[in-house]
Amino acid sequence: DPKNTITANAVRWLMNHRESGHWHSTQETAWSLMALTNWITVTKEFDSNYSWATALNGALLKSGQVTKDNLTETATMNVQNKDLLKDVENWLVFTRGAGKGNLYYDAYLHVTLPVESIEPLDQGVSLSRQYFTLTDSKNPIMEIQRGQVVRVRLTIVAPAALHYVAIDDPLPAGLEAIDASILTDTQVPSKYTIKDYNERGWGWWFFPHIEKRDEKVVLSTDSLPAGTYVYTYLARASTAGTFQVIPPTASEFYFPDVGGRGAGSVFTVKP
């Protein structure tokens, strides 16, 4: 039935676009669960009864039998990257026998890169991050003595207006953000100087929700007009070491394809 095929493809698309067991937003998760519940009822998924098997490059990975008693159980298989064939195609095959029910599967390839080699990505938002000492706001640094305070400057460029946007700025593991919320307000300043820019940035009043967590600083707002924004905050170098710093990221909550990321970096706290 062409209609069933289209619906099955929609279900497959929904399942493939989960993030850690849920969808991107609360609305997406609620609507997806309602749609999948209706699909299960119509297709009588709970009456499933079939055999299955999966193989990689001709070698059996795992096989089994699906019944209504084990329908909700998940079979997990892991293959190390070093065990994949090099310079040729790898064939991952899923098969199912005759019987009621549908076979669902996910396949993921996880690879890692040195964080300092991650380049910026602009998909509607441009991000950059720099570190400075308190006495020099012109020359960025990538190392500092333990116990000193660092001024972090996060620059956000939005060519078009954004809605319900969240910006995450991960901290180096050796730094901890200083809560200076007592000095922060969301009012447009009546006067503005270069000192204000160096110490506080520009356009912070567009971000009414700012969280300083252990591992990152989060900025969020319901509406962000097109423009360039500079947000600065303080962090104390508390632990010595050389730390890989995850890039800052930005995305619209209900349209996650709109966003961007900055560059990865390495920051050193000297003992």
C-alpha positions, -999 to +999 in steps of 0.1 A: +000+000+000+016+033-011+000+051+019+015+027+044+049+031+027+048+068+030+037+066+067+064+041+074+090+064+059+077+092+081+080+070+112+116+061+101+124+098+097+110+106+132+130+078+148+162+089+131+159+125+143+158+118+180+185+133+203+193+111+233+158+095+233+138+127+226+133+153+200+147+188+199+119+207+216+091+200+240+065+206+212+084+183+188+086+155+214+048+157+223+036+157+187+060+129+177+049+107+206+012+112+197+019+103+161+039+072+169+013+060+194-014+062+167+010+044+143+015+015+168-023+012+172-031+011+135-002-014+126-008-037+156+028-035+165+022-054+197+014-086+177+049-087+162+064-121+155+094-124+132+131-134+131+159-109+123+197-109+117+223-083+110+258-087+094+288-066+086+308-074+055+294-109+054+300-118+091+270-123+114+268-097+142+237-108+159+203-125+153+171-130+172+134-135+173+109-107+180+076-115+199+051-095+219+070-105+250+104-089+240+091-062+217+104-033+237+139-048+242+168-033+222+196-053+207+229-033+206+259-040+185+292-022+185+320-023+160+353-005+165+365+018+137+397-001+136+378-032+126+362-016+095+376-022+061+399+006+048+397+022+014+367+001+003+330+000+011+317-016+043+284-034+040+260-034+069+230-056+062+197-060+082+173-088+074+139-100+088+119-131+083+082-135+075+056-125+101+038-096+117+054-064+128+081-040+117+119-040+122+134-007+134+171+000+135+195+029+139+231+029+126+256+055+138+292+062+130+311+080+157+344+096+150+364+123+169+386+151+159+411+171+179+390+200+192+415+226+181+410+215+144+373+222+145+365+252+123+337+277+127+303+269+110+278+295+100+243+283+094+226+316+102+247+326+132+284+335+133+302+329+166+337+337+179+353+336+213+384+352+227+402+353+261+418+384+276+435+395+308+418+422+329+444+448+320+446+442+282+415+441+261+433+441+227+456+411+227+439+377+231+456+351+253+456+313+253+473+308+287+473+324+321+485+317+357+464+298+381+444+321+404+441+349+379+409+361+363+402+359+326+378+381+306+359+360+280+346+378+250+319+361+230+309+377+197+276+368+180+266+379+145+230+374+134+224+385+098+187+380+102+164+382+132+163+351+154+136+337+177+139+315+208+177+312+204+201+296+229+239+301+229+262+278+248+298+288+255+317+258+271+344+267+296+379+252+297+379+226+324+404+246+344+382+278+345+351+285+364+327+314+356+324+342+382+288+351+390+287+388+384+249+389+380+247+417+406+264+439+380+241+428+351+209+444+340+187+442+309+183+479+305+197+498+275+224+521+290+219+558+288+255+564+280+282+541+266+320+543+265+349+521+253+354+510+289+318+497+289+325+477+257+357+462+271+342+452+304+306+443+294+304+440+257+275+453+236+239+443+234+239+422+266+204+436+274+190+415+246+197+383+267+174+384+297+183+347+306+220+341+314+231+310+333+266+305+346+270+267+350+300+246+361+309+236+326+295+265+304+277+298+302+243+298+285+226+328+269+190+326+257+164+350+245+129+349+229+138+374+202+172+386+189+171+413+161+196+412+133+229+426+144+263+420+161+264+414+199+294+411+222+289+394+256+317+394+281+320+376+314+347+368+339+362+334+347+388+324+373+417+300+364+413+275+393+431+243+380+464+240+363+467+221+330+462+222+293+425+220+283+407+214+250+378+239+247+346+229+230+334+255+204+306+278+213+273+270+196+240+287+189+207+275+175+170+284+174+151+262+198+123+254+174+143+255+142+177+239+152+189+240+116+194+277+121+225+283+141+263+280+140+294+273+160+327+289+167+362+274+165+376+249+190+407+258+209+432+249+236+437+269+268+465+265+293+464+273+330+500+275+343+507+264+379 
